[in-house]
Amino acid sequence: MLVTVVMTIAGMVAAPGPAVASAEPDCRDIDIPVTVAGAAHTVYGRLCNPAGGPSAALQVLVHGATYDHFYWDLPGFDGRYSYVRRASEAGYSTLAIDRIGSGRSSRPPATEVTALSNAEVLHQVVRAMRRGEVSDPWKYVVTVGHSFGTVVTDVEAATYRDVDAVIATGWLSRPGLLTSMDLITRQQAGTDGALPAGYFTMRPNGREMFMAAGHYEPQVLTAVEALGGTITLGETATPMTAPLVQAGNPIAVPTLLVLGEYDPFFCTPPEHQPCTAAGVLTSERPFFTDAAQPAVHVQPGAGHSIAHETNAQDGFDAMLAWMRNRAFVR
């Protein structure tokens, strides 16, 4: 069974299928009303449909810590680092959100912005999109997370059971302690009141740790640094929420895990063995039911931020090939 799942993913990536003719997606900004600890807030989202109209399923894109929605839609570079553009070309609608506390979304007190509150807010976003509260309604919703965003999508899927599938990138159940501590030391508070208390951003050039040496364009790192992003005290304290929640309530919908071959948090010595599809599937299998049919794609040569590596299209194509294999999104 293990070999079958891994080989199936490999086959889908090798033969991703035809994409629709390249065209600019039809995008608009939306604000979604949500609550955190009983207080009213809003989540910003960039809703993009293919030129041919909305797809059957909506992919809700959830960025990691120290990023915002631009993680999934990096401007420039002929669209090579935009999953939004690639998904649109393949015929899929996307909603790239700024998680609560990030980007253009509201910033509640930092201690209230945790993995659990992020998951609750994401649940509210999923519900709003299904009900058509801020756009036409979607019958099918797939959440797509990266890094801490995957912590959020995993907790949401395990807790609320309201999504049809999950694509989980840049996260496994056991992050390395050394690299995690390195990440914390790269944070700095805002200056001149630029950020609320308990909100932090990366020090200059701090995001270089997310890229695999020799496997990214320096101009891409410069662009990512300029866009910025935040992390809160509450988020820093709660990344292990996902495996704790999933241990008692495993995810029960189809799930694809995507990792960079050299992800420093999960795939590099001394704290981890190199990542292989079979090895990742074995280690993560307890967090999913049989119905989830978890599958794995390891992006060759990539580091943590798989969307910004020179072979970002490899990961994008694996994700879209897996989507095409799910009957509900056709």
GUTORDO-42181 format. One record per residue: residue in three letters; x, y, z of N, C-alpha, C in turn. Coordinates in steps of 0.05 Angstrom, whole numbers. Last residue first. Layout:
R / rest / nu / nv / nw / cau / cav / caw / cu / cv / cw
R / ALA / X / Y / Z / X / Y / Z / X / Y / Z
...
//
This chain:
R / rest / nu / nv / nw / cau / cav / caw / cu / cv / cw
R / ARG / -269 / 361 / -211 / -271 / 362 / -240 / -294 / 379 / -249
R / VAL / -267 / 354 / -157 / -258 / 380 / -167 / -260 / 381 / -198
R / PHE / -281 / 302 / -142 / -299 / 324 / -135 / -291 / 351 / -146
R / ALA / -239 / 267 / -155 / -263 / 268 / -173 / -280 / 293 / -167
R / ARG / -174 / 281 / -158 / -196 / 281 / -139 / -222 / 286 / -155
R / ASN / -135 / 289 / -195 / -142 / 261 / -189 / -165 / 259 / -169
R / ARG / -126 / 342 / -195 / -140 / 331 / -218 / -149 / 302 / -213
R / MET / -96 / 347 / -148 / -123 / 358 / -149 / -139 / 345 / -172
R / TRP / -48 / 323 / -166 / -64 / 310 / -145 / -92 / 321 / -144
R / ALA / -33 / 363 / -202 / -38 / 335 / -212 / -55 / 320 / -191
R / LEU / -26 / 405 / -167 / -48 / 407 / -186 / -54 / 379 / -198
R / MET / 19 / 387 / -138 / -6 / 395 / -124 / -29 / 394 / -143
R / ALA / 57 / 381 / -179 / 49 / 358 / -162 / 22 / 363 / -148
R / ASP / 61 / 433 / -197 / 50 / 413 / -215 / 41 / 388 / -199
R / PHE / 85 / 458 / -152 / 59 / 467 / -162 / 46 / 445 / -179
R / GLY / 135 / 430 / -150 / 115 / 427 / -129 / 87 / 435 / -138
R / ASP / 155 / 448 / -200 / 154 / 420 / -194 / 133 / 415 / -172
R / GLN / 157 / 503 / -198 / 136 / 491 / -215 / 134 / 461 / -209
R / ALA / 201 / 515 / -167 / 175 / 517 / -155 / 154 / 503 / -171
R / ASN / 256 / 510 / -175 / 239 / 491 / -187 / 211 / 491 / -174
R / THR / 278 / 552 / -146 / 279 / 554 / -175 / 262 / 533 / -189
R / GLU / 231 / 568 / -93 / 255 / 555 / -103 / 255 / 556 / -134
R / HIS / 184 / 586 / -73 / 203 / 607 / -81 / 230 / 595 / -90
R / ALA / 152 / 546 / -54 / 141 / 563 / -75 / 161 / 583 / -86
R / ILE / 180 / 523 / -12 / 180 / 509 / -38 / 169 / 526 / -60
R / SER / 215 / 540 / 35 / 196 / 555 / 20 / 194 / 545 / -8
R / HIS / 255 / 501 / 50 / 229 / 503 / 64 / 208 / 517 / 47
R / GLY / 286 / 476 / -9 / 287 / 480 / 19 / 259 / 482 / 31
R / ALA / 296 / 427 / -62 / 284 / 450 / -50 / 288 / 452 / -20
R / GLY / 314 / 380 / -87 / 333 / 403 / -83 / 322 / 427 / -69
R / PRO / 249 / 360 / -107 / 279 / 356 / -108 / 294 / 382 / -104
R / GLN / 198 / 353 / -63 / 207 / 370 / -85 / 238 / 370 / -86
R / VAL / 160 / 297 / -52 / 185 / 311 / -43 / 196 / 326 / -67
R / HIS / 94 / 283 / -36 / 113 / 291 / -58 / 136 / 306 / -46
R / VAL / 49 / 234 / -13 / 72 / 251 / -8 / 86 / 258 / -34
R / ALA / -17 / 221 / 15 / 4 / 217 / -6 / 25 / 238 / -2
R / PRO / -67 / 189 / 53 / -46 / 209 / 51 / -25 / 201 / 30
R / GLN / -124 / 174 / 57 / -106 / 164 / 36 / -82 / 183 / 32
R / ALA / -166 / 185 / 90 / -149 / 207 / 81 / -131 / 199 / 58
R / ALA / -188 / 137 / 106 / -203 / 153 / 86 / -186 / 176 / 75
R / ASP / -155 / 120 / 146 / -153 / 107 / 120 / -167 / 123 / 98
R / THR / -133 / 181 / 179 / -149 / 157 / 177 / -144 / 144 / 150
R / PHE / -71 / 207 / 204 / -92 / 207 / 184 / -107 / 180 / 185
R / PHE / -28 / 203 / 236 / -44 / 227 / 239 / -67 / 229 / 219
R / PRO / 3 / 159 / 223 / -15 / 157 / 247 / -33 / 181 / 250
R / ARG / 36 / 176 / 178 / 12 / 160 / 174 / -7 / 159 / 198
R / GLU / 84 / 201 / 183 / 60 / 217 / 187 / 34 / 201 / 186
R / SER / 124 / 162 / 174 / 124 / 178 / 199 / 98 / 192 / 204
R / THR / 110 / 142 / 123 / 111 / 124 / 146 / 109 / 140 / 172
R / LEU / 115 / 187 / 91 / 89 / 174 / 93 / 88 / 156 / 118
R / VAL / 170 / 197 / 95 / 151 / 217 / 105 / 123 / 203 / 110
R / GLY / 191 / 151 / 70 / 197 / 156 / 97 / 177 / 176 / 110
R / ALA / 170 / 156 / 17 / 163 / 133 / 34 / 168 / 138 / 63
R / ALA / 194 / 204 / 1 / 165 / 202 / 1 / 157 / 178 / 19
R / THR / 246 / 226 / 45 / 238 / 211 / 22 / 207 / 208 / 23
R / CYS / 292 / 269 / 75 / 264 / 263 / 69 / 261 / 247 / 43
R / PRO / 346 / 247 / 117 / 336 / 259 / 93 / 308 / 251 / 86
R / GLN / 331 / 250 / 188 / 341 / 236 / 165 / 332 / 250 / 140
R / HIS / 346 / 302 / 236 / 328 / 286 / 219 / 344 / 271 / 198
R / GLU / 384 / 329 / 264 / 360 / 322 / 278 / 342 / 304 / 262
R / PRO / 429 / 349 / 238 / 432 / 324 / 254 / 406 / 314 / 266
R / PRO / 401 / 331 / 172 / 416 / 324 / 197 / 424 / 349 / 212
R / THR / 337 / 350 / 147 / 366 / 352 / 146 / 378 / 344 / 173
R / CYS / 281 / 356 / 145 / 294 / 337 / 127 / 325 / 337 / 127
R / PHE / 256 / 396 / 176 / 246 / 368 / 177 / 263 / 348 / 162
R / PHE / 278 / 446 / 171 / 262 / 440 / 195 / 256 / 411 / 198
R / PRO / 302 / 451 / 122 / 319 / 450 / 146 / 304 / 444 / 171
R / ASP / 290 / 413 / 66 / 276 / 430 / 86 / 292 / 428 / 112
R / TYR / 309 / 388 / 20 / 328 / 398 / 40 / 315 / 417 / 60
R / GLU / 263 / 375 / -9 / 283 / 354 / -3 / 302 / 362 / 19
R / GLY / 202 / 402 / 15 / 227 / 406 / 1 / 248 / 385 / 10
R / LEU / 139 / 367 / 12 / 163 / 376 / 27 / 186 / 382 / 8
R / VAL / 71 / 358 / 17 / 92 / 366 / -1 / 115 / 378 / 16
R / LEU / 18 / 314 / 23 / 39 / 327 / 37 / 61 / 333 / 17
R / LEU / -52 / 312 / 13 / -25 / 310 / 0 / -5 / 326 / 16
R / THR / -110 / 277 / 31 / -89 / 296 / 39 / -64 / 290 / 23
R / PRO / -180 / 267 / 39 / -156 / 263 / 23 / -135 / 285 / 28
R / VAL / -199 / 267 / 109 / -204 / 274 / 81 / -178 / 271 / 65
R / ALA / -190 / 262 / 163 / -204 / 240 / 150 / -212 / 247 / 121
R / ILE / -140 / 269 / 213 / -153 / 280 / 189 / -165 / 257 / 173
R / PRO / -153 / 243 / 280 / -138 / 244 / 255 / -154 / 256 / 232
R / ASN / -154 / 260 / 338 / -175 / 264 / 319 / -162 / 266 / 291
R / GLY / -110 / 254 / 370 / -136 / 245 / 381 / -158 / 246 / 361
R / ALA / -71 / 272 / 336 / -67 / 247 / 350 / -93 / 236 / 361
R / GLN / -87 / 323 / 320 / -90 / 300 / 302 / -87 / 273 / 315
R / VAL / -73 / 354 / 365 / -101 / 352 / 357 / -105 / 327 / 340
R / LEU / -17 / 346 / 364 / -32 / 339 / 388 / -62 / 335 / 382
R / PRO / -1 / 364 / 314 / 1 / 336 / 320 / -14 / 328 / 345
R / ALA / -19 / 421 / 322 / -29 / 404 / 301 / -26 / 374 / 308
R / THR / 10 / 446 / 364 / -19 / 441 / 367 / -29 / 420 / 347
R / MET / 61 / 461 / 357 / 56 / 433 / 362 / 27 / 426 / 367
R / PRO / 61 / 517 / 353 / 63 / 501 / 328 / 57 / 471 / 332
R / THR / 53 / 557 / 395 / 33 / 536 / 390 / 37 / 520 / 364
R / ALA / 86 / 601 / 405 / 82 / 581 / 427 / 66 / 557 / 419
R / THR / 83 / 632 / 360 / 109 / 620 / 367 / 106 / 598 / 387
R / GLU / 31 / 650 / 364 / 38 / 631 / 343 / 64 / 617 / 349
R / GLY / 35 / 686 / 407 / 17 / 663 / 408 / 23 / 642 / 388
R / LEU / 70 / 724 / 388 / 78 / 707 / 410 / 61 / 682 / 412
R / THR / 68 / 722 / 315 / 60 / 732 / 341 / 71 / 713 / 363
R / ILE / 97 / 749 / 255 / 91 / 725 / 272 / 85 / 736 / 300
R / THR / 91 / 778 / 189 / 94 / 778 / 218 / 90 / 750 / 230
R / GLY / 124 / 808 / 131 / 104 / 790 / 144 / 110 / 789 / 173
R / GLY / 155 / 827 / 67 / 153 / 825 / 97 / 131 / 806 / 106
R / LEU / 169 / 847 / 18 / 141 / 844 / 24 / 136 / 839 / 54
R / ALA / 224 / 845 / 19 / 211 / 871 / 16 / 182 / 870 / 24
R / GLU / 236 / 791 / 20 / 243 / 807 / 43 / 228 / 834 / 43
R / VAL / 219 / 777 / -31 / 204 / 766 / -8 / 210 / 783 / 17
R / ALA / 257 / 804 / -62 / 229 / 810 / -65 / 213 / 801 / -41
R / THR / 304 / 778 / -45 / 301 / 807 / -42 / 272 / 815 / -43
R / LEU / 293 / 726 / -63 / 296 / 731 / -34 / 293 / 761 / -28
R / VAL / 294 / 737 / -118 / 269 / 727 / -105 / 271 / 732 / -75
R / GLN / 346 / 751 / -128 / 325 / 771 / -131 / 299 / 763 / -119
R / PRO / 373 / 702 / -122 / 376 / 723 / -101 / 355 / 745 / -103
R / GLU / 336 / 644 / -134 / 346 / 668 / -146 / 350 / 689 / -124
R / TYR / 358 / 580 / -107 / 339 / 602 / -109 / 352 / 626 / -122
R / HIS / 395 / 543 / -96 / 370 / 533 / -109 / 349 / 555 / -109
R / GLY / 439 / 555 / -67 / 443 / 549 / -95 / 418 / 541 / -110
R / ALA / 408 / 531 / -8 / 431 / 545 / -20 / 435 / 535 / -49
R / ALA / 339 / 537 / -2 / 362 / 518 / -5 / 384 / 532 / -20
R / MET / 308 / 581 / 45 / 315 / 574 / 17 / 339 / 555 / 18
R / PHE / 300 / 598 / 96 / 278 / 583 / 84 / 285 / 572 / 56
R / MET / 342 / 630 / 110 / 342 / 603 / 121 / 320 / 585 / 108
R / GLU / 330 / 679 / 89 / 348 / 662 / 74 / 348 / 633 / 84
R / ARG / 301 / 710 / 122 / 286 / 689 / 108 / 304 / 673 / 90
R / GLY / 335 / 750 / 142 / 329 / 727 / 159 / 316 / 704 / 144
R / ASN / 347 / 797 / 117 / 359 / 773 / 106 / 353 / 748 / 122
R / PRO / 331 / 832 / 176 / 340 / 833 / 148 / 355 / 808 / 140
R / ARG / 287 / 793 / 219 / 309 / 811 / 215 / 317 / 811 / 186
R / MET / 216 / 787 / 212 / 243 / 776 / 209 / 264 / 798 / 208
R / THR / 173 / 811 / 266 / 179 / 806 / 238 / 208 / 796 / 236
R / PHE / 121 / 806 / 315 / 149 / 807 / 307 / 151 / 802 / 276
R / TYR / 79 / 826 / 368 / 81 / 820 / 340 / 110 / 824 / 331
R / GLY / 79 / 845 / 419 / 77 / 816 / 416 / 77 / 807 / 387
R / ALA / 45 / 905 / 405 / 61 / 890 / 424 / 57 / 860 / 419
R / PRO / 39 / 920 / 334 / 29 / 919 / 362 / 48 / 902 / 379
R / LEU / 88 / 956 / 295 / 73 / 932 / 301 / 63 / 932 / 329
R / ALA / 109 / 1007 / 296 / 100 / 996 / 270 / 83 / 971 / 274
R / GLY / 130 / 1037 / 338 / 102 / 1029 / 339 / 91 / 1017 / 314
R / ASP / 184 / 1042 / 324 / 167 / 1065 / 324 / 137 / 1058 / 323
R / THR / 191 / 974 / 298 / 203 / 1000 / 308 / 182 / 1022 / 306
R / GLY / 174 / 908 / 319 / 171 / 931 / 301 / 183 / 956 / 314
R / ALA / 223 / 859 / 340 / 198 / 875 / 344 / 198 / 898 / 324
R / GLN / 248 / 803 / 303 / 252 / 829 / 316 / 225 / 843 / 319
R / GLN / 277 / 738 / 295 / 254 / 756 / 297 / 262 / 782 / 311
R / ARG / 317 / 700 / 297 / 316 / 718 / 273 / 293 / 738 / 274
R / THR / 307 / 667 / 338 / 328 / 687 / 342 / 329 / 707 / 319
R / ILE / 269 / 632 / 316 / 261 / 651 / 337 / 281 / 674 / 340
R / LEU / 301 / 602 / 281 / 280 / 619 / 270 / 272 / 640 / 291
R / ASP / 333 / 575 / 318 / 345 / 593 / 299 / 325 / 613 / 288
R / MET / 294 / 542 / 340 / 307 / 563 / 356 / 320 / 583 / 339
R / SER / 285 / 510 / 295 / 263 / 526 / 306 / 274 / 548 / 324
R / THR / 334 / 485 / 289 / 325 / 503 / 268 / 302 / 521 / 278
R / LEU / 334 / 454 / 337 / 356 / 473 / 331 / 347 / 494 / 310
R / LEU / 288 / 422 / 334 / 290 / 442 / 355 / 311 / 463 / 348
R / GLY / 251 / 406 / 276 / 276 / 406 / 290 / 278 / 428 / 310
R / PRO / 183 / 382 / 281 / 203 / 401 / 271 / 228 / 400 / 288
R / ARG / 144 / 333 / 270 / 167 / 336 / 288 / 187 / 356 / 277
R / SER / 104 / 330 / 231 / 96 / 330 / 260 / 119 / 335 / 279
R / LEU / 116 / 378 / 179 / 113 / 351 / 189 / 109 / 352 / 219
R / TRP / 110 / 424 / 125 / 105 / 418 / 154 / 103 / 388 / 158
R / GLY / 107 / 441 / 71 / 126 / 452 / 89 / 121 / 447 / 119
R / THR / 37 / 434 / 57 / 64 / 437 / 48 / 81 / 448 / 71
R / ALA / -19 / 398 / 45 / -3 / 407 / 68 / 26 / 409 / 59
R / ILE / -83 / 402 / 24 / -55 / 400 / 13 / -38 / 414 / 34
R / VAL / -142 / 367 / 36 / -121 / 384 / 47 / -96 / 380 / 31
R / ALA / -214 / 366 / 23 / -187 / 356 / 20 / -167 / 376 / 31
R / ASP / -261 / 388 / 41 / -262 / 364 / 24 / -235 / 351 / 19
R / VAL / -278 / 410 / 107 / -265 / 413 / 81 / -265 / 386 / 67
R / ASP / -297 / 402 / 159 / -315 / 417 / 140 / -302 / 421 / 113
R / ARG / -279 / 386 / 210 / -288 / 366 / 191 / -305 / 379 / 169
R / TYR / -258 / 412 / 254 / -284 / 421 / 244 / -295 / 403 / 222
R / THR / -208 / 386 / 268 / -227 / 396 / 288 / -255 / 399 / 277
R / ALA / -179 / 373 / 223 / -183 / 353 / 243 / -205 / 360 / 263
R / ALA / -179 / 422 / 195 / -191 / 398 / 183 / -197 / 377 / 203
R / GLU / -153 / 456 / 232 / -179 / 462 / 223 / -193 / 437 / 212
R / VAL / -103 / 432 / 237 / -120 / 434 / 261 / -149 / 439 / 252
R / ASP / -85 / 437 / 183 / -88 / 411 / 195 / -106 / 411 / 220
R / THR / -84 / 492 / 176 / -103 / 477 / 160 / -107 / 449 / 172
R / VAL / -44 / 506 / 215 / -72 / 517 / 217 / -91 / 500 / 201
R / VAL / 0 / 479 / 196 / -9 / 474 / 224 / -38 / 483 / 226
R / THR / 3 / 506 / 148 / -6 / 478 / 148 / -13 / 470 / 176
R / GLY / 21 / 556 / 165 / -5 / 554 / 152 / -15 / 526 / 150
R / PHE / 71 / 542 / 181 / 52 / 547 / 202 / 23 / 548 / 191
R / SER / 76 / 512 / 119 / 90 / 515 / 144 / 70 / 520 / 167
R / HIS / 19 / 525 / 82 / 48 / 524 / 81 / 59 / 529 / 109
R / GLY / -42 / 493 / 56 / -26 / 508 / 76 / 4 / 506 / 70
R / VAL / -103 / 494 / 30 / -75 / 490 / 21 / -57 / 507 / 40
R / THR / -166 / 463 / 30 / -147 / 481 / 42 / -119 / 473 / 35
R / VAL / -221 / 462 / -13 / -196 / 449 / -7 / -177 / 469 / 6
R / VAL / -289 / 455 / -20 / -268 / 472 / -10 / -244 / 455 / -3
R / TYR / -348 / 453 / -60 / -324 / 440 / -50 / -303 / 460 / -42
R / LYS / -387 / 491 / -70 / -395 / 465 / -58 / -371 / 452 / -46
R / TRP / -387 / 560 / -59 / -372 / 537 / -69 / -382 / 512 / -55
R / PRO / -427 / 617 / -78 / -420 / 595 / -60 / -405 / 573 / -74
R / ASP / -400 / 681 / -97 / -417 / 658 / -103 / -409 / 635 / -86
R / SER / -383 / 718 / -37 / -380 / 712 / -66 / -401 / 691 / -72
R / VAL / -394 / 722 / 15 / -378 / 744 / 4 / -372 / 739 / -26
R / GLU / -428 / 680 / 27 / -432 / 704 / 41 / -416 / 728 / 30
R / GLY / -434 / 627 / 8 / -436 / 649 / -10 / -440 / 676 / 3
R / ARG / -425 / 584 / 40 / -451 / 596 / 42 / -455 / 619 / 22
R / ARG / -371 / 573 / 31 / -391 / 553 / 24 / -419 / 565 / 23
R / MET / -347 / 619 / 51 / -345 / 613 / 23 / -365 / 592 / 14
R / ALA / -360 / 615 / 106 / -369 / 638 / 90 / -368 / 632 / 60
R / ARG / -333 / 568 / 120 / -362 / 569 / 122 / -373 / 592 / 105
R / VAL / -280 / 584 / 113 / -291 / 562 / 97 / -321 / 563 / 97
R / VAL / -278 / 625 / 152 / -274 / 631 / 124 / -286 / 610 / 106
R / GLN / -286 / 595 / 199 / -305 / 616 / 192 / -303 / 624 / 163
R / HIS / -239 / 564 / 196 / -266 / 551 / 195 / -287 / 571 / 188
R / LEU / -202 / 604 / 205 / -203 / 591 / 179 / -230 / 576 / 175
R / VAL / -214 / 614 / 259 / -219 / 635 / 238 / -220 / 623 / 211
R / GLU / -196 / 566 / 281 / -224 / 575 / 284 / -232 / 596 / 263
R / ALA / -142 / 569 / 267 / -159 / 548 / 256 / -189 / 555 / 259
R / ASN / -126 / 614 / 297 / -124 / 614 / 268 / -142 / 593 / 255
R / SER / -135 / 593 / 348 / -152 / 615 / 339 / -150 / 618 / 308
R / LEU / -95 / 552 / 347 / -123 / 546 / 352 / -141 / 568 / 342
R / ALA / -47 / 581 / 340 / -55 / 560 / 320 / -85 / 554 / 323
R / THR / -63 / 649 / 357 / -50 / 624 / 361 / -58 / 605 / 339
R / VAL / -73 / 708 / 380 / -68 / 697 / 353 / -50 / 672 / 355
R / GLU / -75 / 726 / 430 / -100 / 714 / 420 / -96 / 702 / 392
R / THR / -28 / 752 / 439 / -33 / 727 / 454 / -58 / 712 / 444
R / ALA / -34 / 799 / 409 / -16 / 777 / 400 / -21 / 751 / 414
R / PRO / -100 / 823 / 395 / -77 / 821 / 414 / -61 / 796 / 407
R / PRO / -112 / 824 / 323 / -121 / 822 / 351 / -96 / 822 / 369
R / ARG / -111 / 854 / 267 / -90 / 846 / 285 / -101 / 846 / 314
R / SER / -143 / 837 / 204 / -143 / 850 / 231 / -120 / 838 / 248
R / SER / -105 / 834 / 142 / -126 / 825 / 161 / -123 / 839 / 188
R / ARG / -63 / 847 / 110 / -85 / 866 / 111 / -108 / 857 / 129
R / GLY / -14 / 813 / 148 / -20 / 828 / 124 / -42 / 849 / 128
R / SER / -43 / 779 / 205 / -23 / 782 / 184 / -33 / 800 / 161
R / GLY / -84 / 769 / 240 / -59 / 780 / 251 / -38 / 786 / 230
R / ILE / -108 / 714 / 203 / -114 / 734 / 224 / -87 / 743 / 237
R / ARG / -74 / 708 / 139 / -85 / 697 / 164 / -90 / 720 / 184
R / ASP / -97 / 730 / 79 / -78 / 738 / 100 / -89 / 727 / 126
R / ILE / -111 / 680 / 29 / -118 / 697 / 51 / -93 / 707 / 66
R / ALA / -129 / 666 / -35 / -105 / 670 / -18 / -111 / 689 / 4
R / LEU / -168 / 625 / -65 / -172 / 647 / -47 / -147 / 648 / -29
R / THR / -177 / 602 / -133 / -162 / 604 / -108 / -171 / 628 / -92
R / SER / -198 / 555 / -183 / -202 / 580 / -168 / -186 / 579 / -142
R / TYR / -165 / 525 / -239 / -174 / 524 / -211 / -177 / 552 / -199
R / GLY / -141 / 516 / -289 / -170 / 516 / -287 / -181 / 517 / -259
R / ALA / -88 / 522 / -297 / -97 / 495 / -296 / -128 / 493 / -292
R / GLU / -83 / 576 / -291 / -78 / 565 / -317 / -88 / 536 / -319
R / SER / -93 / 578 / -235 / -112 / 590 / -254 / -108 / 579 / -282
R / ALA / -46 / 554 / -216 / -72 / 541 / -211 / -93 / 552 / -230
R / ARG / -9 / 593 / -232 / -7 / 565 / -242 / -33 / 551 / -239
R / ARG / -26 / 637 / -203 / -26 / 638 / -232 / -25 / 610 / -243
R / VAL / -19 / 617 / -150 / -45 / 627 / -159 / -46 / 627 / -189
R / TYR / 35 / 607 / -147 / 17 / 584 / -148 / -11 / 593 / -157
R / SER / 86 / 640 / -174 / 58 / 645 / -166 / 42 / 619 / -169
R / TYR / 136 / 642 / -195 / 133 / 636 / -167 / 105 / 642 / -156
R / ARG / 131 / 658 / -248 / 143 / 631 / -242 / 139 / 623 / -213
R / GLY / 112 / 706 / -267 / 93 / 688 / -254 / 105 / 661 / -246
R / ASP / 154 / 737 / -284 / 138 / 723 / -304 / 119 / 702 / -292
R / PHE / 173 / 764 / -240 / 187 / 739 / -247 / 170 / 723 / -267
R / GLY / 115 / 791 / -203 / 138 / 792 / -221 / 149 / 765 / -229
R / PRO / 94 / 772 / -136 / 92 / 789 / -161 / 118 / 787 / -177
R / LEU / 74 / 710 / -112 / 96 / 730 / -112 / 95 / 746 / -138
R / ASP / 31 / 681 / -86 / 27 / 697 / -110 / 49 / 719 / -112
R / TRP / 38 / 658 / -37 / 26 / 641 / -58 / 24 / 656 / -85
R / TYR / 59 / 699 / -7 / 74 / 674 / -9 / 64 / 658 / -33
R / PHE / 21 / 739 / -6 / 40 / 740 / -28 / 58 / 715 / -29
R / HIS / -7 / 734 / 42 / -18 / 720 / 19 / 1 / 720 / -5
R / ASP / 53 / 734 / 82 / 25 / 739 / 79 / 16 / 726 / 53
R / TYR / 102 / 711 / 133 / 93 / 717 / 105 / 64 / 728 / 106
R / THR / 111 / 696 / 184 / 129 / 717 / 173 / 123 / 722 / 143
R / ALA / 83 / 631 / 176 / 91 / 654 / 193 / 112 / 670 / 179
R / GLY / 49 / 616 / 113 / 63 / 610 / 138 / 69 / 635 / 154
R / HIS / -18 / 619 / 83 / 11 / 624 / 85 / 22 / 617 / 112
R / VAL / -66 / 585 / 51 / -59 / 594 / 77 / -29 / 596 / 81
R / LEU / -117 / 585 / 4 / -88 / 584 / 8 / -80 / 599 / 33
R / VAL / -168 / 546 / -16 / -162 / 567 / 3 / -133 / 565 / 11
R / GLN / -195 / 530 / -76 / -171 / 525 / -59 / -166 / 549 / -42
R / LEU / -259 / 507 / -92 / -243 / 531 / -85 / -219 / 522 / -68
R / ALA / -284 / 469 / -146 / -274 / 470 / -119 / -257 / 496 / -116
R / ALA / -300 / 480 / -198 / -319 / 467 / -180 / -310 / 469 / -151
R / SER / -279 / 547 / -216 / -277 / 518 / -217 / -297 / 506 / -197
R / PRO / -305 / 605 / -250 / -298 / 590 / -226 / -297 / 560 / -231
R / GLY / -279 / 621 / -317 / -298 / 621 / -296 / -290 / 604 / -272
R / GLY / -237 / 623 / -353 / -262 / 609 / -362 / -283 / 609 / -341
R / ALA / -196 / 646 / -326 / -209 / 662 / -347 / -235 / 650 / -355
R / PRO / -204 / 627 / -256 / -192 / 625 / -283 / -208 / 641 / -303
R / ASN / -207 / 673 / -201 / -219 / 653 / -217 / -205 / 651 / -244
R / CYS / -187 / 692 / -137 / -179 / 691 / -165 / -193 / 668 / -179
R / LEU / -188 / 734 / -82 / -203 / 713 / -96 / -197 / 714 / -126
R / ARG / -153 / 748 / -29 / -151 / 754 / -57 / -163 / 730 / -72
R / GLY / -175 / 772 / 35 / -170 / 751 / 16 / -169 / 761 / -12
R / TYR / -172 / 788 / 104 / -170 / 796 / 76 / -164 / 772 / 59
R / VAL / -218 / 784 / 156 / -196 / 770 / 142 / -196 / 779 / 113
R / THR / -236 / 824 / 212 / -238 / 817 / 184 / -213 / 802 / 175
R / HIS / -273 / 820 / 275 / -249 / 826 / 259 / -255 / 819 / 230
R / ALA / -303 / 826 / 338 / -306 / 826 / 309 / -280 / 834 / 296
R / ALA / -292 / 782 / 394 / -290 / 808 / 382 / -291 / 806 / 351
R / GLY / -291 / 730 / 414 / -316 / 745 / 416 / -315 / 773 / 404
R / ALA / -241 / 711 / 399 / -247 / 715 / 427 / -271 / 734 / 431
R / VAL / -255 / 735 / 337 / -233 / 723 / 353 / -239 / 730 / 382
R / THR / -295 / 728 / 278 / -292 / 736 / 306 / -269 / 721 / 318
R / VAL / -302 / 759 / 212 / -296 / 736 / 230 / -296 / 747 / 259
R / PRO / -318 / 777 / 146 / -322 / 781 / 174 / -317 / 756 / 191
R / ILE / -272 / 785 / 95 / -290 / 765 / 107 / -293 / 771 / 136
R / ASP / -263 / 821 / 37 / -259 / 822 / 66 / -280 / 804 / 78
R / ILE / -229 / 814 / -26 / -252 / 811 / -9 / -244 / 813 / 20
R / ASP / -208 / 833 / -90 / -203 / 833 / -62 / -229 / 830 / -47
R / ARG / -204 / 791 / -149 / -215 / 814 / -134 / -209 / 810 / -105
R / CYS / -186 / 768 / -215 / -182 / 770 / -186 / -196 / 794 / -174
R / ASP / -179 / 724 / -263 / -198 / 745 / -256 / -199 / 747 / -225
R / PRO / -114 / 711 / -289 / -137 / 704 / -273 / -154 / 728 / -268
R / GLU / -92 / 716 / -356 / -92 / 728 / -330 / -117 / 719 / -314
R / ALA / -75 / 653 / -387 / -90 / 679 / -387 / -89 / 690 / -359
R / SER / -58 / 598 / -426 / -49 / 618 / -406 / -65 / 643 / -409
R / ALA / -105 / 546 / -435 / -89 / 568 / -447 / -83 / 589 / -426
R / VAL / -100 / 493 / -386 / -115 / 511 / -404 / -97 / 532 / -414
R / ALA / -57 / 436 / -389 / -67 / 460 / -376 / -83 / 476 / -396
R / PRO / -58 / 364 / -389 / -58 / 390 / -403 / -68 / 413 / -386
R / GLY / -17 / 326 / -343 / -41 / 331 / -359 / -41 / 359 / -370
R / PRO / 28 / 308 / -315 / 9 / 326 / -302 / -16 / 332 / -317
R / ALA / 64 / 259 / -308 / 45 / 264 / -329 / 22 / 282 / -318
R / ALA / 96 / 261 / -263 / 109 / 257 / -289 / 90 / 263 / -312
R / VAL / 58 / 267 / -224 / 76 / 289 / -229 / 89 / 286 / -256
R / MET / 33 / 217 / -226 / 17 / 241 / -232 / 35 / 264 / -238
R / GLY / 74 / 183 / -211 / 63 / 181 / -237 / 47 / 206 / -245
R / ALA / 82 / 198 / -158 / 104 / 202 / -177 / 93 / 201 / -205
R / ILE / 33 / 182 / -136 / 40 / 210 / -137 / 62 / 215 / -157
R / THR / 39 / 126 / -143 / 17 / 140 / -156 / 23 / 170 / -158
R / MET / 83 / 114 / -111 / 86 / 112 / -139 / 63 / 126 / -154
R / VAL / 59 / 123 / -60 / 82 / 139 / -68 / 85 / 138 / -98
R / VAL / 18 / 83 / -60 / 12 / 112 / -57 / 34 / 129 / -67
R / THR / 48 / 35 / -67 / 28 / 43 / -86 / 22 / 73 / -85
R / VAL / 80 / 33 / -21 / 93 / 37 / -47 / 73 / 46 / -68
R / LEU / 38 / 26 / 17 / 56 / 48 / 18 / 69 / 54 / -9
R / MET / 17 / -24 / 0 / 0 / 0 / 0 / 17 / 25 / 0
//
